[in-house]
Amino acid sequence: VSTLISSRPSQAAVVRCVEEAPPPPPADFNCVWNYKDNSLLLLWSLPVVRTRDVKRFQVFRRKNIDEPFTLLTEYDFDDSMIRDLRCETPKSGVFIAMDSPMTFYSDLEFTKDSTYIYAVCSIDAHDLSSQLSEQFAVSFDRFKNRLKKELISPSGAPKCYPNFFLKPDIVSDI
């Protein structure tokens, strides 16, 4: 026995789904010394996102907290059929297109005499950018022959205000 149930025709409705929540910063950000290549290796993990739409990573570096960050590289592994318009356009030298996510970066300019602050952020398919990951000041201790890391800022500082958690008077209560 089969039954067909029908209702009166209704008006069609068009619903536009818009995501406005940016992804979280990359997880497990860490810096290690690669003794084989004598270079600094930055490592992180894909952030845990229910939508699984993280499509790019940006790696940043600066000399000290008084300077702005410089974009070292942007890994673009966006496999979307229809891409959203970009809000930020990196220089061609730092943009790297790839087929799958890369969760490490080797800073070949870092030497045993260097001191830099590093951070990473993630960008989703809708071009929404995360806050910065933890910020680490990294140098090399020649006497102990190991990398020295100091946590400068916890995860969550805005890209436009990387010192947000360092200077509590940036935003005053009204």
Summary of the structure (lengths in Angstrom):
residues: 174
radius of gyration: 21.3
end to end distance: 70.0
largest distance: 85.1
contacts: 417
relative contact order: 0.21
helix: 0%
strand: 37%
